[in-house]
Amino acid sequence: MQDPRIRIFVVIALSIAAFVSVTGAVLAFLYWLVFTPRFRCIQRPAAVSFFIMIVIVALVTQISTGGGLSYFIRLTVILLLALYAYTEYHSGEFLAVTVWLFGRNYGFDPGIIAEMSMQSLGDLENDFAHIRVALSQKGIRPGVRAFIPVAGMVVLNQVRRARDQADLLTVRGYTKGGRFCPRFTSKPMELFSGIIAILILFLAFLPVRDIFILLQ
C-alpha cells in the first residue's frame, strides 16, 4: 500500500475493531490475510517475544477470571496489524501524514516526534540483533543473569542517541515548526481496501446476530 494516509487509517480502524469485539478481530484477521504481505510481516525477531507475552497473559486471564480466549484472539490480531504497520513504514511517512492532516503550522512538530520515535524502534531492533550475536559468540545463554546488563546497555544507548539528536537539532537551529510539502500516490485498490476497513469497523460494533440479519 503506497499511500501512508490510507495505511495508517486502516491500521487504526482495524485495531479498534479487533479491540472492540471478537467479530471485529476475526474480520480484521481476514483483511490482514487478503490485503497485506501476510507472513512477511511476522518475520521479525520481536514478533515471537510479543506473541509469547500475549499467550502468557491470556492463560493467566483464562485461569483467573475467564475470557482468556477472547483476549488472545483480539490481541494477536492487533499484534499482526502493528507488525504490518511497522514493516510497511518508510522514513518520512508520519511527517507527511501529520503535515497533510494538521497543516504546515501544527503538523510538523508531531510528525518530527513520530519520526524520531520510529527511528528509536529501529535502533532498538538493531541493538537486540547485535546483542544476540554477541551472546551467541560468547556462549552466554539468554536468561535472568544476562537481562540486567543487556537492559542497562540498551537504556544507555537510547539516552546517548536522544542526547545526540537534541544536540543535532540545536546545532541546526531548530526551535519550532518547519516547511514540508508532502505528495501522495493512491491506487483504486487502496481506496477499496480503506472502504473495506470502514465496513469492518462498523460491523465490529454490531452483535453477531445483527450481522447475519444484514447478510440476509
C-alpha positions, 0 to 999 in steps of 0.5 A: 500500500503506497499511500501512508494516509490510507495505511495508517487509517486502516491500521487504526480502524482495524485495531479498534475493531479487533479491540472492540469485539471478537467479530471485529478481530476475526474480520480484521484477521481476514483483511490482514490475510487478503490485503497485506504481505501476510507472513512477511510481516511476522518475520521479525525477531520481536514478533515471537517475544510479543506473541509469547507475552500475549499467550502468557497473559491470556492463560493467566486471564483464562485461569483467573477470571475467564475470557482468556480466549477472547483476549488472545484472539483480539490481541494477536490480531492487533499484534499482526496489524502493528507488525504490518504497520511497522514493516510497511513504514518508510522514513518520512511517512508520519511527517507527511501524514501529520503535515497533510492532516494538521497543516504546515503550522501544527503538523510538523512538530508531531510528525518530527516526534513520530519520526524520531520515535520510529527511528528509536524502534529501529535502533532498538531492533538493531541493538537486540540483533547485535546483542544476540550475536554477541551472546551467541559468540560468547556462549552466554545463554539468554536468561535472568543473569544476562537481562540486567546488563543487556537492559542497562546497555540498551537504556544507555544507548537510547539516552546517548542517541536522544542526547545526540539528536537534541544536540543535532537539532540545536546545532541546526537551529531548530526551535519550532515548526518547519516547511514540508510539502508532502505528495501522495500516490493512491491506487483504486485498490487502496481506496477499496481496501480503506472502504473495506476497513470502514465496513469492518469497523462498523460491523465490529460494533454490531452483535453477531446476530445483527450481522447475519440479519444484514447478510440476509 
